[in-house]
Amino acid sequence: MDSMKDKFPKIPERIAGLGELAYNLCWSWNPASQDAF
């Protein structure tokens, strides 16, 4: 699996985790994770 830095190389470091979060669907079905949004 490609890393998010390979797919989105120009994302600033301070928000780089957002790309990985966008492709991690665990938060979509986990109620405790949904509270973060």
Biotite code that builds the C-alpha atoms (Angstrom):
import biotite.structure as struc

atoms = struc.array([
    struc.Atom([0.000, 0.000, 0.000], chain_id="A", res_id=1, res_name="MET", atom_name="CA", element="C"),
    struc.Atom([1.302, 3.435, -0.891], chain_id="A", res_id=2, res_name="ASP", atom_name="CA", element="C"),
    struc.Atom([1.878, 5.879, 1.919], chain_id="A", res_id=3, res_name="SER", atom_name="CA", element="C"),
    struc.Atom([-0.055, 9.136, 2.000], chain_id="A", res_id=4, res_name="MET", atom_name="CA", element="C"),
    struc.Atom([3.189, 11.075, 1.468], chain_id="A", res_id=5, res_name="LYS", atom_name="CA", element="C"),
    struc.Atom([3.575, 9.286, -1.866], chain_id="A", res_id=6, res_name="ASP", atom_name="CA", element="C"),
    struc.Atom([0.015, 10.129, -2.915], chain_id="A", res_id=7, res_name="LYS", atom_name="CA", element="C"),
    struc.Atom([-0.025, 13.700, -1.586], chain_id="A", res_id=8, res_name="PHE", atom_name="CA", element="C"),
    struc.Atom([3.608, 14.881, -1.532], chain_id="A", res_id=9, res_name="PRO", atom_name="CA", element="C"),
    struc.Atom([2.800, 18.614, -1.315], chain_id="A", res_id=10, res_name="LYS", atom_name="CA", element="C"),
    struc.Atom([0.557, 18.580, 1.770], chain_id="A", res_id=11, res_name="ILE", atom_name="CA", element="C"),
    struc.Atom([2.121, 20.726, 4.515], chain_id="A", res_id=12, res_name="PRO", atom_name="CA", element="C"),
    struc.Atom([3.570, 18.671, 7.375], chain_id="A", res_id=13, res_name="GLU", atom_name="CA", element="C"),
    struc.Atom([1.239, 20.214, 9.972], chain_id="A", res_id=14, res_name="ARG", atom_name="CA", element="C"),
    struc.Atom([-1.842, 18.778, 8.222], chain_id="A", res_id=15, res_name="ILE", atom_name="CA", element="C"),
    struc.Atom([-0.262, 15.685, 6.660], chain_id="A", res_id=16, res_name="ALA", atom_name="CA", element="C"),
    struc.Atom([-2.276, 13.383, 8.920], chain_id="A", res_id=17, res_name="GLY", atom_name="CA", element="C"),
    struc.Atom([-5.533, 14.504, 7.302], chain_id="A", res_id=18, res_name="LEU", atom_name="CA", element="C"),
    struc.Atom([-4.779, 12.574, 4.119], chain_id="A", res_id=19, res_name="GLY", atom_name="CA", element="C"),
    struc.Atom([-4.361, 9.371, 6.068], chain_id="A", res_id=20, res_name="GLU", atom_name="CA", element="C"),
    struc.Atom([-7.485, 10.070, 8.116], chain_id="A", res_id=21, res_name="LEU", atom_name="CA", element="C"),
    struc.Atom([-9.507, 10.576, 4.942], chain_id="A", res_id=22, res_name="ALA", atom_name="CA", element="C"),
    struc.Atom([-8.648, 7.063, 3.761], chain_id="A", res_id=23, res_name="TYR", atom_name="CA", element="C"),
    struc.Atom([-9.126, 5.422, 7.175], chain_id="A", res_id=24, res_name="ASN", atom_name="CA", element="C"),
    struc.Atom([-12.780, 4.409, 7.332], chain_id="A", res_id=25, res_name="LEU", atom_name="CA", element="C"),
    struc.Atom([-12.566, 3.103, 10.907], chain_id="A", res_id=26, res_name="CYS", atom_name="CA", element="C"),
    struc.Atom([-13.887, 6.442, 12.192], chain_id="A", res_id=27, res_name="TRP", atom_name="CA", element="C"),
    struc.Atom([-17.025, 6.141, 10.044], chain_id="A", res_id=28, res_name="SER", atom_name="CA", element="C"),
    struc.Atom([-18.436, 3.153, 11.943], chain_id="A", res_id=29, res_name="TRP", atom_name="CA", element="C"),
    struc.Atom([-16.876, 3.639, 15.381], chain_id="A", res_id=30, res_name="ASN", atom_name="CA", element="C"),
    struc.Atom([-19.142, 5.902, 17.506], chain_id="A", res_id=31, res_name="PRO", atom_name="CA", element="C"),
    struc.Atom([-16.301, 6.941, 19.820], chain_id="A", res_id=32, res_name="ALA", atom_name="CA", element="C"),
    struc.Atom([-14.245, 8.048, 16.821], chain_id="A", res_id=33, res_name="SER", atom_name="CA", element="C"),
    struc.Atom([-17.189, 9.953, 15.343], chain_id="A", res_id=34, res_name="GLN", atom_name="CA", element="C"),
    struc.Atom([-17.229, 12.161, 18.440], chain_id="A", res_id=35, res_name="ASP", atom_name="CA", element="C"),
    struc.Atom([-13.962, 13.670, 17.211], chain_id="A", res_id=36, res_name="ALA", atom_name="CA", element="C"),
    struc.Atom([-15.902, 15.177, 14.320], chain_id="A", res_id=37, res_name="PHE", atom_name="CA", element="C"),
])
